[in-house]
């Protein structure tokens, strides 16, 4: 029985990147021998075990044979006669197909170290086409390793997989898993640009794919193209280290522009409502988590109003807070403001511009939440008000608080 460190842990060690998880492959063992040695089985589809002391995953060396469509259509063979080279050959990219002995000796039968030095993402073998998840994984790695290029022959295989309908067999959970991880990489735009280049974006996210080539008013969008703008917004979110719900909201904030009637372009009146409807379909299709879906809907609906909030008076500002449920959910409102800042700064030449709307609306929410709602309600009851009239009295108190804050700002008081 021999064990080897494999995959990302080896790649990241050679790149000098910190890694947290270490995966192992065990060669020459049976499941019974692993159990006898104290390893705990956890793999449902193939033999994977947890080390009795470290908890690290140890998988028996295995091969896979294609038996159907999609990423689940495999027959797995794990036995003592499966070699390390056999196991590494089934992996996606050469940079992920290296192993390391316990003494630190590198095992690299497929040229992963060479491709690391050359900064190339390259598939290991023709078996790459058998798993459609790999299209998404390669695009995600492109977003992580921003100075790597994709080997032309790998791009050709990805296009072939799309053309042959392999991506149609992906389950929503796996698409979302890879999409969400790609959104959290250093340059998310590279993931979407590569998916678009191989044709996968039109299959998986047609609402996003159709944004390229859609013009916008140059006065507001020097980059003009809606798809180009979207990529700038996503990369701005990465620079600002935004959490996943914000990045997903950035992805969906302008979907409606892809359905703007041609005769009214480059204006996009009403795109907010269209974006909300398209987002609902996308989120249902991919089973997007509620925190991401709900924030994305609010951002799609309200980002224009947030951008124009400097023109709004106290009553309109309170209505904006109410539509965003900001009084009850201030943390989500803060995420909304961050997404809107990314939208405004995701424009050619405006990457470093200030976004005063964010600080101003933070102050407006602070003023509105600062009133004593219970005291305002008690005062209304004492004046004989009932039912909805009590809530209206509380709202008037909030408007007065916002008006007072705006007056101080007009007088030069800092936020």
NORPE-V146897 format. One line per field, one symbol per residue. ss: DSSP state (H for helix, E for strand, C for the rest). phi: phi as a letter, one per 40 degrees, with the letter a starting at -180 (. if undefined). burial: I if it has 16 or more other C-alpha atoms within 10 Angstrom, else O. A space follows every 50 residues. Layout:
BEGIN
ss: ???
phi: ???
burial: ???
END
This chain:
BEGIN
ss: CEEEEECHHHHHHHHCCCCCCCEEEEECCCHHHHHHCCCEECCCCCCEEE CCCCCCEEEECEEEEECCCCCCCEEEEECCCCCHHHHHHCCCEHHHCCEE CCCCCEECCCCHHHHHHHCEECECCHHHHHCCHHHHHHHHHHHHCCCCEE CHHHHHHHHHHHHCCHHHHCCHHHHHHHHHHHHCCCCHHHHHHHHHHHCH HHHHCHHHHCCCCCCCCCCCCCCCCHHHHHHHHHHHHHHCCCCHHHHHHH HHCCHHHHHCCHHHCCCCCCHHHHHHHHHHHHHHHHCCCHHHHHHHHHHH HHHHHHHCHHHCCHHHHHHHHHHCCCCCCHHHHHHHHHHHHHHHHCCCCC CCCCCHHHHHHHHHHHHHHHCCHHHHHHHHHHCCCCCHHHHHHHHHHHHH HHHHHHHHHHCCCCC
phi: .bbbcbgcccdccccgbcbbbbbbbbbgbbdccccccgcbcbcccacbbb ccbcgccbbcdabbbcbacgcccbbcbbadccccccccccccbdcbbbbb cccgccbbcbgcccccccfbcbccadcdccbcdcccccccccccccbcbc cdccdcccccccccgcccbccdccccdcccccccccbddcccccccccgc ccccbcccdcccgccbccccbdcgccccddccccccccccfccddccccc cbcbdcccbcddcbcccbcgcccccccccdccccccfcdccccccdcccc cbccccdcccccccccccccccccfcccbccccccdccccccccccbdgb cbccbcdccccccdcccccccccccccccccccgcbfdcccccccccccc ccdccccccccgccc
burial: OOIIIIIIIIIOOOOOOOOOOOIIIIIIIIIOOIOOOOIIIOOOOIIIII IOOOOOIIIIIIIIOOOOIIIIOIOOOIIOOIIIIOIIIIIIIIIIIIII OOOOOIIIIIIIIOIIOOIIIIIIOOIIIIIIIIIIIIIIIIIIIOOIOI OOOIIOIIIOIIOOOIIOOIIOOOIIOIIIIIIIIIIIIIIIIIIIOIII IIIIIOIIIIIOOIIIOOOOIOIIIIIIIIIIIIIIIIOOOIIIIIIIII IIIIIIIIIIOOOOOIOIOOIIIIIIIIIOOIIOOIOIOOOIIIIIIIII IIIOIIIOIOOOOIIOIIOIIOOIOIIOOIOIIIIIIIIIIIIIIIIOOO OOOOIOIIOIIOIIIIIIIOIOIOOIIOOIOOOOIOOOOIIOIIIOIIII IIIOIIOOOOOOOOO
END
